[in-house]
Amino acid sequence: MRHVYFFAEAVLAEAALSFLGVGTPRVHTKLGIILGEARTYIRDAPWMMLLPGLALSITVLGLNLMGDGLRDLLDPRQRRTLRTTA
């Protein structure tokens, strides 16, 4: 289940590197690149930074919740402790 958390961290790391301009080449649109380019327009159009930031946050939160759900479903030690406390 830790792999799902690593995937969420990788999404954040890629967005941060793209935001700083040291990520992968600009062949495809990435949330970090969109956030980096929106810095110029933050006073006139704050939604240009708000919406990609919100999408990134929801993506990472969803991956973390999916990892928690998979861990709860598949971890036999977790199931055993839940049965004894119930």
For each residue, the residues with C-beta under 8 A, 3 or more apart:
1: 4 5 67 70 71 74 75
2: 5 6 67
3: 6 7
4: 1 7 8 63 64 66 67 70
5: 1 2 8 9 63 64 67
6: 2 3 9 10
7: 3 4 10 11 63
8: 4 5 11 12 59 60 63 64 67
9: 5 6 12 13
10: 6 7 13 14
11: 7 8 14 15 56 59 60 63
12: 8 9 15 16 56 60
13: 9 10 16 17
14: 10 11 17 18 23 24 30 32
15: 11 12 18 19 30 31 32 35 56
16: 12 13 19 20 32
17: 13 14 20 22 23 24 32
18: 14 15 21 23 24 30 31 32 33 36
19: 15 16 23 32 33 35 36
20: 16 17 23 32 36
21: 18 36
22: 17
23: 14 17 18 19 20 30 32 33
24: 14 17 18 27 30
25:
26: 33
27: 24
28:
29: 33 34
30: 14 15 18 23 24 33 34
31: 15 18 34 35 52 53 55 56
32: 14 15 16 17 18 19 20 23 35 36
33: 18 19 23 26 29 30 36 37
34: 29 30 31 37 38 48 52
35: 15 19 31 32 38 39 49 52 53 56
36: 18 19 20 21 32 33 39
37: 33 34 40
38: 34 35 41 42 45 48 49 52
39: 35 36 42 49
40: 37
41: 38 44 45 48 49
42: 38 39 45 46 48 49
43: 46
44: 41
45: 38 41 42 48
46: 42 43 49 50
47: 50 51
48: 34 38 41 42 45 51 52
49: 35 38 39 41 42 46 52 53
50: 46 47 53 54
51: 47 48 54 55
52: 31 34 35 38 48 49 55 56
53: 31 35 49 50 56 57
54: 50 51 57 58
55: 31 51 52 58 59
56: 11 12 15 31 35 52 53 59 60
57: 53 54 60 61
58: 54 55 61 62
59: 8 11 55 56 62 63
60: 8 11 12 56 57 63 64
61: 57 58 64 65
62: 58 59 65 66
63: 4 5 7 8 11 59 60 66 67
64: 4 5 8 60 61 67 68
65: 61 62 68 69
66: 4 62 63 69 70
67: 1 2 4 5 8 63 64 70 71
68: 64 65 71 72
69: 65 66 72 73
70: 1 4 66 67 73 74
71: 1 67 68 74 75 78
72: 68 69 75 78
73: 69 70
74: 1 70 71
75: 1 71 72 78 79
76: 79 80
77: 80 81
78: 71 72 75 81 82
79: 75 76 82 83
80: 76 77 83 84
81: 77 78 84 85
82: 78 79 85 86
83: 79 80 86
84: 80 81
85: 81 82
86: 82 83
